[in-house]
């Protein structure tokens, strides 16, 4: 399995998993979203083995990592962001200043 991306800007994030995308990239922390699907759960062991190798690497590419489920708050905030972006697009298309 290819090494997951470790750069703060999230380049090549798809190497961690084809469906992965960057949710946040602040400072030295990158938060990836990997959609839940039974088809990729079997790749977890290989992904964690690769993360452990990178964590122990001399170049310090990864200092730590974690895994968590999405909270309802995160889902709500993401939906609000999407709706706000849609509203801004409509206002912009209609030449309405806000």
Buried (B, 14 or more C-beta within 10 A) or exposed (E): EEBBBBEEEBEEBBBBBEEBEBBEBEEEEBEBBBEEEEEBEEEEEEBEEBBEEBBEEEEEBBEEBEEEEEEEEBEEEEEEEEEEEEEEEEEEEEEEEE
